[in-house]
Amino acid sequence: MLKSKKNIIVIVITLAALVVVNIISSYLYKRFDLTQDQRYTLSNEALKTVEDVDSPLIIDVFLEGDFPSEFRRLHDETQQLLEEFAVYNSNVKFEFINPLADEKTRNQNIQQLAQRGLQPFQINIKESGKTSQEVIIPWALASYNEQTVIVPLIKNKIGATDQELVNGSIQNLEYVFAEAFKKLVTPKQKKIAVLRGNGQLQDIYVADFLKKMSEHYFLAPFTLDSVAGNPQKTLSDISNYDLIISAKPSESFSEEEKYVLDQYTMNGGKSLWLTESIVMDRDSLLNESGRGIAIMKELNLNDFFFKYGVRINPVIVNDLYSAPITLAIGEGSDSQFQPLQWPYSPLAASNPNHPITTNLDPVKFDFASQIDTLKNGVNKTILLRSSKLSKLQGVPREINLDVVTQKPNPEDYKDSNQALAVLLEGKFTSVYDKRVKPFKISEDKTISKVTKMIIIADGDVIKNEVVRNQPQELGFEFLTKRKFGNKEFLENAVNYLLNDDGLINIRTKEVKLAFLDPEKIEEQKTKWQFINIALPLILLGIFGFIFNYFRRKKYTK
């Protein structure tokens, strides 16, 4: 009887303890990320994008269905990431939808999604040595307060294997969702002036980049023409902008215009310059003669940049690590477009130690100049360089398409690692310090506030292709279908200049995934099927036989 009472007391105490533990755990919920690279731990910058979400933020993910293991992993990583956002803010809701599940509405759904910009993606499925194709929809839609943005789940890269594609996409997941949430939740604040009036690129050639920037910042064209009539007002107007962008100017700047830009910098204004000191365009080569003359370009900016600590030299960077040029080979109907290596389109190597250029694809240049850095009080960081196999060529110089047929001599390429893009940070000294000023202003400054400037020695870095009068994606070559890192580089540059470092830090987060080797899987498939399926059954049969043998021997009289 006493023993029975003790058992009852133990059971009651155990049940009470379980109830208490469950109550406590309902208030003290904690998730642990035990991965080496903290893959499932969202950065503070990403969490801030949903911090102020006070009504449902709905995410519809269309990456659902039966996929190969690589894309199944992308699905699982997407789900894990959204779960982390949902844990941080319960207003974040998500659902996975398979728009291809019903064969009757499959084509209609694909067409409707494509019209909204959610293009289907074809993947190759390899099974038992055979390859088949399947369609997936690697997109999501995020909606908040009657606004909707598209979220791409795949970071496409021409020539990448499925594993490389998925690895890059998983690494980019946190960034694309954080960027989408920021668009929906955070109102625009900072303003960018796009300089006009000095022969800068027309809108259609910078359309893709400006469209991307307009998602986060206010953009407006700004001309310096009014300097001649009212320089003080021009300076006052441009000072309302946080950043100015000058995209490939081709007409020289007057001293009055330079003084306005100088004083803009002295007052802490940020600037992004995409300029060069030579005149030579690829389009001018694609004529009947196939040749052109590269000459110096005088923009009257030499003293301007020199004072700030850099010099853009009137030379062309010729680099063996370069992008191809696509030429029509043959005559008439027999001609074919063929990509040929073109040394005047360097693929710049990025600085892995700076957030602007970490984990960045090569950036494509066209007839780039070279930058020298000079000693002064401004901090300088080289963001992009040419390769080890590069050389400098002076101008004037004839550029001929015949170079694609000539075998280069690597021994001639001794001007390695030439600077192509430089970041300047700190306090700048005025270009007009101890000089006669072009005009008088109320508050002339000779030492700037702490500010930043990026100088890129090629205006074509920001130039998108135009096909049938339609601007293409920046960094994407229509004929070769190759994609370069121009757009991401310029996005990071603008974010960094405007102290919008959060998105950069998320973009540069590195995730390392381990994948199975498909070749080894195919070669050793039978072996591992035997080890995992047949061998356990054989061992179980042997054990049963031995056990039964000794059991009979023991109990048989």
C-alpha positions as CSV (number, residue, x, y, z in Angstrom):
1,M,0.0,0.0,0.0
2,L,2.8,2.4,1.0
3,K,4.7,1.5,-2.2
4,S,1.6,2.3,-4.3
5,K,1.2,5.7,-2.7
6,K,4.9,6.5,-3.5
7,N,4.3,5.6,-7.1
8,I,1.3,7.9,-7.3
9,I,3.3,10.7,-5.8
10,V,6.2,10.2,-8.3
11,I,3.7,10.2,-11.2
12,V,2.0,13.4,-9.9
13,I,5.3,15.2,-9.4
14,T,6.5,14.1,-12.9
15,L,3.3,15.3,-14.5
16,A,3.5,18.6,-12.6
17,A,7.1,19.1,-13.7
18,L,6.1,18.4,-17.4
19,V,3.3,21.0,-17.1
20,V,5.7,23.6,-15.6
21,V,8.4,22.9,-18.3
22,N,5.8,23.3,-21.1
23,I,4.5,26.6,-19.6
24,I,8.0,28.0,-19.3
25,S,9.0,26.8,-22.8
26,S,6.0,28.5,-24.3
27,Y,7.4,31.9,-23.1
28,L,11.1,31.1,-23.5
29,Y,11.3,30.0,-27.2
30,K,14.8,29.8,-28.6
31,R,16.3,28.5,-31.9
32,F,20.0,27.5,-32.2
33,D,22.1,27.7,-35.3
34,L,24.8,25.1,-35.1
35,T,26.1,25.5,-38.7
36,Q,29.7,26.5,-39.1
37,D,28.9,29.5,-41.3
38,Q,25.8,30.6,-39.3
39,R,23.7,30.1,-42.4
40,Y,20.4,30.3,-40.6
41,T,21.3,33.3,-38.4
42,L,19.8,36.4,-40.0
43,S,22.0,39.5,-39.9
44,N,20.9,42.6,-38.0
45,E,20.5,44.5,-41.2
46,A,18.1,41.9,-42.6
47,L,16.1,41.8,-39.4
48,K,15.8,45.6,-39.5
49,T,13.9,45.4,-42.8
50,V,10.9,43.7,-41.0
51,E,11.3,45.3,-37.6
52,D,8.6,47.9,-38.3
53,V,6.2,45.5,-40.1
54,D,2.9,46.0,-38.2
55,S,0.5,44.3,-40.6
56,P,0.6,41.1,-42.6
57,L,3.6,40.8,-45.0
58,I,2.6,38.0,-47.3
59,I,5.1,36.0,-49.3
60,D,4.0,33.5,-52.0
61,V,6.8,31.2,-53.0
62,F,6.3,29.4,-56.3
63,L,9.4,27.1,-55.9
64,E,7.4,24.0,-55.1
65,G,7.2,20.5,-56.7
66,D,9.4,17.5,-57.3
67,F,13.0,18.8,-58.0
68,P,16.5,17.3,-58.2
69,S,18.4,17.3,-54.9
70,E,20.1,20.6,-55.7
71,F,16.9,22.6,-56.3
72,R,15.2,20.8,-53.4
73,R,18.0,22.3,-51.2
74,L,17.2,25.7,-52.6
75,H,13.5,25.1,-51.6
76,D,14.5,24.0,-48.1
77,E,16.9,26.9,-47.6
78,T,14.2,29.4,-48.7
79,Q,11.8,27.9,-46.2
80,Q,14.4,28.0,-43.4
81,L,15.1,31.6,-44.2
82,L,11.5,32.7,-44.2
83,E,10.9,30.8,-41.0
84,E,13.6,32.9,-39.3
85,F,11.9,36.1,-40.5
86,A,8.6,34.8,-39.3
87,V,10.0,34.0,-35.9
88,Y,11.4,37.5,-35.5
89,N,8.1,39.1,-36.6
90,S,4.9,37.2,-36.5
91,N,3.4,39.5,-39.2
92,V,5.6,37.8,-41.8
93,K,3.5,35.0,-43.4
94,F,4.6,32.7,-46.2
95,E,3.2,29.9,-48.3
96,F,4.7,27.6,-50.9
97,I,2.6,27.2,-54.0
98,N,3.0,24.8,-57.0
99,P,1.5,26.6,-60.0
100,L,2.4,23.6,-62.2
101,A,0.7,20.9,-60.2
102,D,-2.5,20.8,-62.2
103,E,-1.8,19.8,-65.8
104,K,-5.1,21.5,-67.0
105,T,-4.0,25.0,-65.8
106,R,-0.2,24.5,-66.0
107,N,0.3,26.4,-69.3
108,Q,-2.1,29.1,-68.4
109,N,-0.4,29.7,-65.0
110,I,3.0,29.8,-66.7
111,Q,1.8,32.4,-69.1
112,Q,0.2,34.6,-66.4
113,L,3.3,34.5,-64.2
114,A,5.5,35.3,-67.2
115,Q,3.4,38.4,-67.9
116,R,4.1,39.6,-64.4
117,G,7.8,39.1,-64.9
118,L,8.1,35.7,-63.3
119,Q,9.8,33.9,-66.2
120,P,9.9,30.0,-66.0
121,F,13.3,28.4,-65.6
122,Q,14.4,25.1,-67.3
123,I,16.5,22.7,-65.4
124,N,18.2,19.5,-66.6
125,I,17.5,16.3,-64.7
126,K,20.0,13.5,-65.0
127,E,18.9,10.0,-64.0
128,S,20.5,6.7,-64.9
129,G,22.6,8.4,-67.6
130,K,19.6,10.0,-69.2
131,T,18.9,13.8,-69.3
132,S,15.4,15.3,-69.3
133,Q,14.2,18.9,-68.9
134,E,11.8,20.2,-66.4
135,V,10.3,23.7,-65.7
136,I,10.4,25.4,-62.4
137,I,9.2,28.9,-61.2
138,P,12.0,30.2,-59.0
139,W,10.2,33.3,-57.9
140,A,8.3,34.7,-55.0
141,L,5.9,37.6,-54.6
142,A,6.1,39.7,-51.4
143,S,3.0,41.9,-50.6
144,Y,2.6,44.5,-47.9
145,N,0.0,47.3,-47.6
146,E,-1.3,46.9,-51.1
147,Q,2.2,46.9,-52.6
148,T,3.8,43.9,-54.3
149,V,7.4,43.2,-55.3
150,I,9.0,40.3,-57.2
151,V,11.7,38.3,-55.5
152,P,14.0,36.2,-57.7
153,L,15.2,33.0,-56.0
154,I,17.8,32.1,-58.6
155,K,20.9,34.1,-59.3
156,N,21.4,33.1,-62.9
157,K,25.0,32.7,-64.2
158,I,25.7,31.6,-67.7
159,G,27.8,28.4,-67.9
160,A,27.4,27.5,-64.2
161,T,26.6,23.9,-63.2
162,D,23.4,23.2,-61.2
163,Q,25.4,23.1,-58.0
164,E,27.2,26.4,-58.6
165,L,23.9,27.9,-59.6
166,V,22.1,26.7,-56.5
167,N,25.1,27.6,-54.2
168,G,25.1,31.2,-55.6
169,S,21.4,31.5,-55.3
170,I,21.3,30.3,-51.7
171,Q,24.1,32.7,-50.8
172,N,21.9,35.5,-52.3
173,L,18.6,34.5,-50.7
174,E,18.9,36.7,-47.6
175,Y,19.8,39.7,-49.7
176,V,17.0,39.4,-52.2
177,F,14.3,39.0,-49.5
178,A,15.8,41.8,-47.3
179,E,15.9,44.1,-50.4
180,A,12.3,43.2,-51.2
181,F,11.2,43.9,-47.6
182,K,13.0,47.2,-47.6
183,K,11.3,48.3,-50.8
184,L,7.9,47.5,-49.2
185,V,8.5,48.8,-45.7
186,T,11.1,51.6,-45.7
187,P,10.2,54.8,-47.5
188,K,12.7,56.5,-49.8
189,Q,14.8,59.3,-48.2
190,K,18.0,60.0,-50.1
191,K,18.2,61.8,-53.4
192,I,20.5,61.3,-56.4
193,A,21.3,63.8,-59.1
194,V,22.1,62.4,-62.5
195,L,24.3,65.0,-64.2
196,R,23.3,66.2,-67.7
197,G,24.6,68.9,-70.0
198,N,28.2,67.7,-70.6
199,G,27.5,65.0,-73.1
200,Q,26.7,62.2,-70.6
201,L,25.1,59.0,-71.8
202,Q,21.5,59.2,-72.9
203,D,18.8,57.9,-70.7
204,I,18.2,54.8,-72.7
205,Y,21.8,53.6,-72.1
206,V,21.6,54.0,-68.3
207,A,17.9,53.0,-68.1
208,D,18.4,49.7,-66.4
209,F,20.7,51.0,-63.6
210,L,18.6,54.1,-62.9
211,K,15.5,51.9,-62.8
212,K,17.2,49.7,-60.1
213,M,18.3,52.8,-58.1
214,S,14.8,54.3,-58.3
215,E,13.5,51.4,-56.2
216,H,15.4,52.8,-53.2
217,Y,16.3,56.4,-53.9
218,F,14.8,59.6,-55.4
219,L,16.4,60.3,-58.8
220,A,16.4,63.5,-60.9
221,P,18.4,64.9,-63.8
222,F,20.5,67.9,-63.0
223,T,22.2,70.2,-65.5
224,L,24.9,72.8,-64.6
225,D,23.8,75.2,-67.4
226,S,22.4,77.7,-64.9
227,V,25.9,78.3,-63.5
228,A,26.5,81.0,-66.0
229,G,23.4,83.0,-64.9
230,N,23.1,82.2,-61.2
231,P,26.0,80.1,-59.8
232,Q,24.9,80.6,-56.1
233,K,21.5,79.1,-56.8
234,T,23.0,76.2,-58.8
235,L,25.2,75.3,-55.9
236,S,22.3,75.7,-53.5
237,D,20.1,73.4,-55.7
238,I,22.7,70.7,-56.1
239,S,23.4,70.7,-52.4
240,N,19.9,69.2,-51.8
241,Y,21.2,65.9,-53.3
242,D,23.1,63.3,-51.4
243,L,24.9,61.9,-54.4
244,I,25.7,63.0,-58.0
245,I,26.4,60.5,-60.8
246,S,28.2,61.6,-64.0
247,A,28.0,58.8,-66.6
248,K,30.6,59.1,-69.4
249,P,30.7,62.8,-70.0
250,S,32.0,63.7,-73.5
251,E,32.0,67.6,-73.3
252,S,34.4,69.6,-71.2
253,F,33.4,71.2,-67.9
254,S,33.8,75.0,-67.5
255,E,35.7,76.4,-64.5
256,E,32.3,77.6,-63.1
257,E,30.8,74.1,-63.3
258,K,33.9,72.6,-61.7
259,Y,33.8,75.1,-58.9
260,V,30.1,74.2,-58.2
261,L,31.0,70.5,-58.1
262,D,34.1,71.2,-56.0
263,Q,32.0,73.2,-53.4
264,Y,29.4,70.4,-53.5
265,T,32.1,68.0,-52.4
266,M,33.4,70.5,-49.8
267,N,29.9,70.5,-48.2
268,G,30.0,66.7,-47.9
269,G,28.4,65.7,-51.1
270,K,29.1,62.2,-52.5
271,S,29.9,61.6,-56.1
272,L,30.3,58.7,-58.6
273,W,32.3,59.5,-61.6
274,L,32.4,57.1,-64.7
275,T,34.8,58.8,-67.1
276,E,37.9,58.2,-69.2
277,S,40.6,60.2,-70.9
278,I,40.3,58.7,-74.4
279,V,37.7,58.6,-77.1
280,M,37.1,55.2,-78.6
281,D,33.8,53.3,-78.8
282,R,33.3,49.6,-79.8
283,D,30.3,50.6,-82.0
284,S,32.6,52.8,-84.2
285,L,34.7,49.7,-85.0
286,L,31.7,47.7,-86.3
287,N,31.7,49.3,-89.7
288,E,33.0,48.3,-93.1
289,S,36.6,49.3,-92.4
290,G,36.7,47.6,-88.9
291,R,39.1,50.2,-87.6
292,G,39.0,53.4,-85.6
293,I,41.4,55.9,-84.0
294,A,41.6,56.3,-80.3
295,I,42.5,59.8,-79.2
296,M,42.7,61.9,-76.0
297,K,39.5,63.2,-74.6
298,E,39.8,66.7,-72.9
299,L,37.2,67.2,-70.3
300,N,39.1,69.8,-68.3
301,L,38.9,67.6,-65.2
302,N,42.6,66.7,-64.8
303,D,43.3,69.3,-62.1
304,F,39.9,68.4,-60.5
305,F,40.8,64.8,-59.9
306,F,44.5,65.5,-59.4
307,K,43.8,67.7,-56.4
308,Y,41.6,65.0,-54.8
309,G,44.4,62.4,-55.2
310,V,44.0,60.5,-58.5
311,R,45.1,60.9,-62.2
312,I,43.2,59.3,-65.1
313,N,45.9,58.7,-67.7
314,P,45.3,59.0,-71.5
315,V,46.1,55.3,-72.2
316,I,44.2,52.2,-73.1
317,V,44.3,49.0,-70.9
318,N,44.9,46.0,-73.1
319,D,44.2,42.8,-71.1
320,L,44.4,39.1,-72.1
321,Y,41.8,38.3,-69.4
322,S,38.9,40.0,-71.3
323,A,35.4,39.6,-72.6
324,P,34.8,38.6,-76.2
325,I,33.6,40.7,-79.1
326,T,30.9,39.2,-81.3
327,L,31.6,39.5,-85.0
328,A,29.8,38.2,-88.2
329,I,32.1,35.6,-89.8
330,G,31.4,34.8,-93.4
331,E,29.4,36.4,-96.2
332,G,25.7,36.9,-96.9
333,S,23.4,34.1,-95.7
334,D,26.4,32.0,-94.7
335,S,27.6,34.5,-92.1
336,Q,27.5,33.5,-88.5
337,F,27.9,35.5,-85.3
338,Q,31.0,34.3,-83.4
339,P,32.5,35.5,-80.1
340,L,36.2,36.2,-80.4
341,Q,38.5,37.3,-77.6
342,W,38.9,41.0,-77.5
343,P,41.7,42.5,-75.3
344,Y,40.2,45.9,-75.1
345,S,37.3,44.7,-72.9
346,P,39.1,43.9,-69.6
347,L,37.3,41.8,-67.0
348,A,38.4,43.5,-63.9
349,A,39.3,41.6,-60.8
350,S,37.6,42.8,-57.6
351,N,39.1,43.6,-54.2
352,P,38.1,40.8,-51.9
353,N,38.8,42.9,-48.8
354,H,36.2,45.6,-49.4
355,P,32.4,45.2,-49.0
356,I,31.7,46.9,-52.4
357,T,33.5,44.2,-54.3
358,T,33.4,41.1,-52.1
359,N,31.9,38.0,-53.8
360,L,31.5,40.0,-57.1
361,D,31.5,38.6,-60.6
362,P,34.1,40.1,-63.0
363,V,33.2,43.6,-64.1
364,K,33.4,44.3,-67.8
365,F,35.1,47.4,-69.2
366,D,35.5,48.8,-72.7
367,F,38.5,50.8,-73.8
368,A,39.3,51.6,-70.2
369,S,41.8,54.2,-69.1
370,Q,44.2,53.6,-66.1
371,I,44.2,55.4,-62.8
372,D,47.2,56.5,-60.8
373,T,46.8,57.3,-57.1
374,L,48.7,60.3,-55.6
375,K,49.8,61.0,-52.1
376,N,47.6,63.3,-50.1
377,G,45.4,63.2,-47.0
378,V,42.6,61.3,-48.6
379,N,42.3,57.5,-48.1
380,K,42.3,55.6,-51.3
381,T,41.1,52.0,-51.9
382,I,41.5,50.3,-55.3
383,L,38.3,48.5,-56.0
384,L,38.9,47.0,-59.4
385,R,42.1,46.1,-61.3
386,S,43.2,44.6,-64.6
387,S,44.7,41.2,-64.6
388,K,48.4,40.2,-64.4
389,L,48.5,39.9,-68.2
390,S,47.8,43.5,-69.1
391,K,49.6,46.3,-70.8
392,L,49.2,50.0,-71.4
393,Q,48.9,51.5,-74.9
394,G,49.3,55.2,-75.5
395,V,47.1,57.3,-77.8
396,P,46.5,58.4,-80.6
397,R,46.4,54.8,-81.8
398,E,44.6,52.9,-84.5
399,I,42.4,50.1,-83.1
400,N,41.8,47.3,-85.7
401,L,39.5,44.3,-85.5
402,D,42.3,42.3,-87.0
403,V,43.7,42.0,-83.5
404,V,41.3,39.1,-82.9
405,T,43.2,37.0,-85.5
406,Q,46.6,37.7,-84.0
407,K,48.1,35.5,-81.3
408,P,49.3,37.7,-78.5
409,N,52.7,37.4,-76.9
410,P,52.3,37.1,-73.1
411,E,55.8,38.6,-72.6
412,D,54.5,41.9,-73.9
413,Y,51.9,42.1,-71.1
414,K,54.0,43.3,-68.2
415,D,51.9,46.2,-66.9
416,S,50.0,44.0,-64.5
417,N,47.1,44.9,-62.1
418,Q,46.3,48.4,-63.3
419,A,43.8,50.4,-61.2
420,L,40.5,50.8,-63.0
421,A,38.2,52.0,-60.1
422,V,39.2,53.8,-56.9
423,L,37.3,54.8,-53.8
424,L,38.4,58.1,-52.1
425,E,37.3,58.7,-48.5
426,G,38.1,61.4,-46.0
427,K,38.5,65.2,-46.0
428,F,39.2,66.7,-49.4
429,T,41.1,69.9,-50.2
430,S,39.4,72.3,-52.6
431,V,40.6,72.3,-56.2
432,Y,40.5,76.1,-55.9
433,D,42.4,76.4,-52.7
434,K,44.8,79.4,-53.1
435,R,43.5,80.0,-56.6
436,V,41.4,82.7,-58.2
437,K,37.7,81.6,-57.9
438,P,35.6,81.6,-61.1
439,F,32.9,83.5,-59.1
440,K,32.1,84.6,-55.6
441,I,29.9,82.6,-53.2
442,S,28.8,83.4,-49.7
443,E,30.7,80.6,-48.0
444,D,33.7,79.3,-49.8
445,K,35.2,76.2,-48.2
446,T,38.7,74.9,-48.7
447,I,38.5,71.7,-46.6
448,S,35.6,69.4,-47.0
449,K,33.5,67.6,-44.4
450,V,34.3,63.8,-44.3
451,T,32.9,62.5,-47.6
452,K,33.4,59.8,-50.3
453,M,33.9,59.6,-54.0
454,I,34.3,56.8,-56.5
455,I,36.1,57.3,-59.8
456,I,35.8,54.6,-62.5
457,A,38.1,54.9,-65.6
458,D,35.4,53.9,-68.1
459,G,32.0,55.3,-68.7
460,D,30.8,52.1,-70.4
461,V,30.7,50.2,-67.1
462,I,27.3,51.8,-66.5
463,K,26.1,51.4,-70.1
464,N,23.4,48.8,-70.9
465,E,22.9,47.4,-74.4
466,V,19.9,48.5,-76.4
467,V,18.2,45.9,-78.6
468,R,15.3,47.0,-80.9
469,N,15.1,50.3,-79.0
470,Q,14.7,48.4,-75.7
471,P,17.3,48.7,-72.9
472,Q,18.7,45.4,-71.8
473,E,19.8,44.4,-68.3
474,L,23.1,46.1,-67.3
475,G,26.0,43.6,-67.5
476,F,24.2,41.2,-69.8
477,E,25.5,40.6,-73.3
478,F,22.6,39.9,-75.6
479,L,24.5,38.0,-78.3
480,T,26.7,35.9,-76.1
481,K,24.2,35.5,-73.3
482,R,27.0,36.2,-70.7
483,K,26.4,38.2,-67.6
484,F,29.0,40.3,-65.7
485,G,29.1,42.0,-62.3
486,N,28.6,45.6,-63.5
487,K,25.2,46.1,-62.0
488,E,26.0,44.6,-58.6
489,F,29.2,46.6,-58.5
490,L,27.5,49.9,-59.2
491,E,24.6,49.0,-56.8
492,N,27.1,48.3,-54.0
493,A,29.0,51.5,-54.9
494,V,25.9,53.7,-54.6
495,N,24.8,52.0,-51.4
496,Y,28.3,52.5,-49.9
497,L,28.5,56.1,-50.9
498,L,25.1,56.8,-49.3
499,N,26.1,54.9,-46.1
500,D,23.4,52.4,-46.9
501,D,25.8,49.6,-45.9
502,G,23.2,47.1,-44.7
503,L,22.3,45.7,-48.1
504,I,26.0,45.4,-49.0
505,N,26.8,43.4,-45.8
506,I,24.0,41.0,-46.6
507,R,25.0,40.6,-50.2
508,T,28.6,39.7,-49.2
509,K,27.6,37.0,-46.7
510,E,29.2,33.8,-47.7
511,V,27.5,30.4,-47.5
512,K,29.4,27.2,-48.2
513,L,27.3,24.1,-49.2
514,A,28.5,20.6,-49.6
515,F,27.1,18.8,-52.7
516,L,27.3,15.2,-53.8
517,D,29.4,14.5,-56.8
518,P,27.0,13.3,-59.6
519,E,29.7,11.4,-61.4
520,K,30.6,9.4,-58.4
521,I,27.0,8.8,-57.7
522,E,26.5,7.3,-61.1
523,E,29.7,5.3,-60.9
524,Q,29.2,3.9,-57.4
525,K,25.4,3.8,-57.4
526,T,25.2,0.0,-57.4
527,K,27.8,-0.4,-54.7
528,W,26.0,2.0,-52.3
529,Q,22.6,0.6,-53.1
530,F,24.0,-2.9,-52.1
531,I,25.5,-1.4,-48.9
532,N,22.4,0.5,-47.8
533,I,19.7,-2.0,-48.9
534,A,21.0,-5.5,-49.5
535,L,23.8,-5.7,-46.9
536,P,21.6,-4.9,-43.9
537,L,19.2,-7.7,-45.0
538,I,22.0,-10.1,-45.5
539,L,23.4,-9.3,-42.0
540,L,19.9,-9.6,-40.5
541,G,19.5,-13.0,-42.2
542,I,22.9,-14.3,-40.9
543,F,22.1,-13.1,-37.4
544,G,18.6,-14.8,-37.5
545,F,20.1,-18.0,-38.8
546,I,22.8,-18.0,-36.0
547,F,20.3,-17.1,-33.3
548,N,17.9,-19.8,-34.5
549,Y,20.7,-22.4,-34.6
550,F,21.9,-21.8,-31.1
551,R,18.3,-21.6,-29.8
552,R,17.5,-25.0,-31.3
553,K,20.7,-26.4,-30.0
554,K,20.0,-25.1,-26.5
555,Y,16.4,-26.3,-26.2
556,T,16.6,-29.5,-28.3
557,K,16.8,-32.6,-26.1
